[in-house]
Amino acid sequence: MKEIISTVPLFSELDEAELTAISALVSRKHVGKNSIVVQEGEIGDAMAIILSGSVKVSQYANDGREVVLCLLEKGSFFGEMALLDTEPRSATVTTMEETELGFIRRKDFSRLMLEMPRLTSKLLAEITHRLRRTNLVLAHISTMDVNHRLYAYLNDYCEQFGNLRPDGRIEIKLPTHQLVADQLSTSRETISRAISALKKDGVIIPLAGRGRVKVDVSALDEMIEDF
């Protein structure tokens, strides 16, 4: 538990004693695939850390259409706004596979912030970082064509969840084409064609394992700069 907690950006600068104290407050929960963990509009009193598995964060339009805001994997967290206010949840979080979560309740985190003042600044920094990332994604959607939106998305996904390989490429588990399309406001067919072109050009190389690929992020950077 402590090893995973230490990889969460919010807690990455804490010492061993502080990590131990936080780990003791985490309640674990195993959740099945396609389970709603957080419902938009409900009142929350805890944040969650993904100990294993992955989730999608989404909102629903008035016509019932799902808008996927982002995907989160092991080591990520969500629901952090519930640590600061009592407003309703702003999005729905659904598991994409068997997932284990660790929950920290608001009352416990409030006490931690008094005992560890730097947690407050770290939390605000993480919230600011997410807002900046959201603004950047919105800018890409409004100013870029579909192909360049995909390049920027893959670049960002590699930065968040990728592992550096000896050949300098980044290994990721590529989300389904439908999930990527949902995040980029386009169709699955369009994303499938664009990803096929990247594979043909050697920018994306499939690996063993369902959805595992390695990505040439330098090539993506060049394509983004050419926009």
C-alpha positions as CSV (number, residue, x, y, z in Angstrom):
1,M,0.0,0.0,0.0
2,K,2.7,2.5,1.0
3,E,4.6,1.9,-2.2
4,I,1.6,2.8,-4.3
5,I,0.7,5.8,-2.1
6,S,4.3,7.2,-2.6
7,T,3.8,7.2,-6.4
8,V,0.7,9.4,-6.2
9,P,1.7,13.0,-7.1
10,L,-0.2,14.4,-4.1
11,F,2.0,12.4,-1.7
12,S,5.2,12.0,-3.6
13,E,7.3,14.4,-1.4
14,L,6.3,13.0,2.0
15,D,8.7,11.1,4.2
16,E,8.3,7.5,5.4
17,A,6.5,8.3,8.6
18,E,4.0,10.5,6.8
19,L,3.3,7.9,4.1
20,T,2.8,5.3,6.9
21,A,0.3,7.6,8.6
22,I,-1.6,8.2,5.3
23,S,-1.6,4.5,4.4
24,A,-3.2,3.7,7.8
25,L,-6.2,5.9,6.9
26,V,-6.9,4.3,3.5
27,S,-9.8,1.9,3.2
28,R,-9.5,-0.5,0.3
29,K,-12.4,-1.6,-1.9
30,H,-12.4,-4.1,-4.8
31,V,-14.8,-3.1,-7.6
32,G,-15.9,-5.1,-10.6
33,K,-15.6,-4.0,-14.3
34,N,-18.1,-1.4,-15.5
35,S,-19.1,-0.4,-12.0
36,I,-20.1,3.2,-11.2
37,V,-17.9,4.3,-8.3
38,V,-18.9,8.0,-8.2
39,Q,-22.1,9.4,-9.6
40,E,-22.4,12.9,-10.9
41,G,-24.6,15.0,-8.7
42,E,-24.2,12.9,-5.5
43,I,-22.6,14.3,-2.4
44,G,-19.1,13.0,-1.7
45,D,-16.9,13.0,1.3
46,A,-13.8,11.1,0.1
47,M,-11.2,11.0,-2.6
48,A,-10.1,7.7,-4.2
49,I,-6.7,6.4,-5.2
50,I,-6.4,3.7,-7.9
51,L,-4.4,0.9,-6.4
52,S,-4.9,-1.3,-9.5
53,G,-7.0,-1.2,-12.6
54,S,-8.4,1.9,-14.4
55,V,-11.5,4.1,-14.6
56,K,-13.1,6.6,-16.9
57,V,-14.4,10.0,-15.8
58,S,-17.4,11.3,-17.7
59,Q,-20.4,13.6,-17.8
60,Y,-23.7,13.2,-19.6
61,A,-25.2,15.7,-22.0
62,N,-28.9,16.7,-21.9
63,D,-29.6,14.2,-24.7
64,G,-28.1,11.4,-22.6
65,R,-24.8,11.2,-24.6
66,E,-21.8,10.3,-22.5
67,V,-18.8,12.7,-22.8
68,V,-15.6,11.0,-21.6
69,L,-13.4,13.6,-19.9
70,C,-10.4,11.5,-19.2
71,L,-9.1,8.0,-18.3
72,L,-7.1,7.3,-15.1
73,E,-4.9,4.4,-14.3
74,K,-3.0,2.9,-11.3
75,G,-1.5,5.6,-9.1
76,S,-4.0,8.3,-10.2
77,F,-6.6,9.7,-7.9
78,F,-10.0,11.3,-8.3
79,G,-12.7,13.0,-6.2
80,E,-10.2,15.4,-4.6
81,M,-12.7,18.3,-4.7
82,A,-14.7,16.5,-2.1
83,L,-11.8,17.1,0.3
84,L,-12.3,20.8,0.0
85,D,-16.0,21.4,-0.3
86,T,-19.4,19.7,0.1
87,E,-20.7,20.4,-3.4
88,P,-22.2,17.6,-5.5
89,R,-19.8,15.4,-7.5
90,S,-19.0,17.1,-10.9
91,A,-18.6,13.8,-12.9
92,T,-19.3,10.1,-13.0
93,V,-16.4,7.7,-12.5
94,T,-16.8,4.1,-13.9
95,T,-14.3,1.2,-13.7
96,M,-13.1,-0.1,-17.1
97,E,-11.8,-3.4,-15.6
98,E,-11.5,-5.1,-12.2
99,T,-10.2,-2.3,-10.0
100,E,-9.0,-1.8,-6.5
101,L,-9.5,1.6,-4.9
102,G,-8.2,3.2,-1.7
103,F,-10.5,5.8,-0.1
104,I,-9.5,8.7,2.2
105,R,-12.3,10.5,3.9
106,R,-12.6,14.3,4.2
107,K,-12.4,14.4,8.0
108,D,-9.2,12.3,8.0
109,F,-7.6,14.3,5.2
110,S,-8.5,17.6,7.0
111,R,-6.7,16.4,10.1
112,L,-3.7,15.4,7.9
113,M,-3.5,18.9,6.4
114,L,-3.2,20.3,9.9
115,E,-0.5,17.9,10.8
116,M,1.3,18.1,7.4
117,P,0.8,21.7,6.0
118,R,2.5,21.0,2.8
119,L,-0.3,18.7,1.8
120,T,-2.5,21.7,1.4
121,S,-0.2,23.3,-1.1
122,K,0.3,20.0,-2.9
123,L,-3.5,19.5,-3.2
124,L,-4.0,23.0,-4.6
125,A,-1.1,22.5,-7.0
126,E,-2.6,19.2,-8.3
127,I,-6.0,20.8,-8.8
128,T,-4.4,23.7,-10.7
129,H,-2.4,21.2,-12.8
130,R,-5.6,19.4,-13.7
131,L,-7.4,22.6,-14.6
132,R,-4.5,23.6,-16.9
133,R,-4.6,20.2,-18.6
134,T,-8.3,20.5,-19.1
135,N,-7.9,23.9,-20.6
136,L,-5.2,22.6,-22.9
137,V,-7.5,19.7,-24.1
138,L,-10.3,22.1,-24.8
139,A,-8.0,24.3,-26.8
140,H,-6.9,21.3,-28.8
141,I,-10.4,20.3,-29.5
142,S,-11.4,23.8,-30.6
143,T,-8.3,24.6,-32.7
144,M,-6.9,21.3,-34.1
145,D,-8.1,18.9,-36.7
146,V,-8.8,15.4,-35.6
147,N,-5.4,13.9,-36.5
148,H,-3.5,16.6,-34.5
149,R,-6.0,16.2,-31.6
150,L,-5.1,12.5,-31.6
151,Y,-1.3,13.2,-31.7
152,A,-1.6,15.6,-28.8
153,Y,-3.8,13.1,-26.9
154,L,-1.3,10.3,-27.3
155,N,1.5,12.5,-26.3
156,D,-0.3,13.5,-23.1
157,Y,-1.3,9.9,-22.4
158,C,2.3,8.7,-22.7
159,E,3.4,11.4,-20.4
160,Q,0.8,10.5,-17.7
161,F,0.8,6.7,-17.9
162,G,3.7,5.5,-20.1
163,N,6.9,3.6,-19.3
164,L,10.1,4.4,-21.0
165,R,11.6,1.5,-23.0
166,P,15.3,1.0,-23.7
167,D,14.8,2.1,-27.3
168,G,13.5,5.5,-26.2
169,R,9.9,4.8,-27.1
170,I,7.1,4.9,-24.5
171,E,5.0,1.9,-23.8
172,I,1.3,2.3,-23.0
173,K,-1.9,0.3,-23.0
174,L,-3.8,2.0,-25.7
175,P,-7.4,2.8,-24.8
176,T,-10.1,1.4,-27.1
177,H,-10.7,3.5,-30.2
178,Q,-14.2,4.3,-29.0
179,L,-12.9,5.7,-25.7
180,V,-10.3,7.8,-27.6
181,A,-13.0,9.0,-29.9
182,D,-15.3,9.9,-27.0
183,Q,-12.6,12.1,-25.5
184,L,-11.8,13.8,-28.8
185,S,-15.3,14.5,-30.0
186,T,-15.1,12.4,-33.1
187,S,-16.1,9.0,-34.4
188,R,-14.5,5.6,-33.7
189,E,-14.0,5.1,-37.4
190,T,-12.0,8.3,-37.7
191,I,-9.7,7.4,-34.8
192,S,-9.3,3.9,-36.2
193,R,-8.1,5.2,-39.6
194,A,-5.7,7.7,-37.9
195,I,-4.2,5.1,-35.6
196,S,-3.8,2.7,-38.5
197,A,-1.8,5.4,-40.3
198,L,0.4,5.9,-37.3
199,K,1.1,2.2,-37.2
200,K,1.9,2.1,-40.9
201,D,4.3,5.0,-40.4
202,G,6.0,3.2,-37.4
203,V,5.0,5.9,-34.9
204,I,2.9,3.2,-33.0
205,I,4.2,-0.3,-32.8
206,P,2.0,-3.1,-31.4
207,L,3.5,-5.3,-28.6
208,A,2.5,-8.6,-27.1
209,G,-0.5,-8.2,-24.8
210,R,-4.0,-6.8,-25.5
211,G,-3.7,-3.1,-26.4
212,R,0.0,-2.8,-25.5
213,V,1.9,-0.6,-27.9
214,K,5.1,1.5,-27.9
215,V,5.0,5.1,-29.2
216,D,7.6,7.3,-30.8
217,V,6.8,10.5,-28.9
218,S,9.5,12.4,-30.7
219,A,7.7,11.8,-34.0
220,L,4.4,12.9,-32.3
221,D,6.1,16.1,-31.2
222,E,7.2,16.9,-34.7
223,M,3.8,16.2,-36.1
224,I,2.2,18.5,-33.5
225,E,4.7,21.3,-34.2
226,D,3.9,21.0,-37.9
227,F,0.3,22.0,-37.2
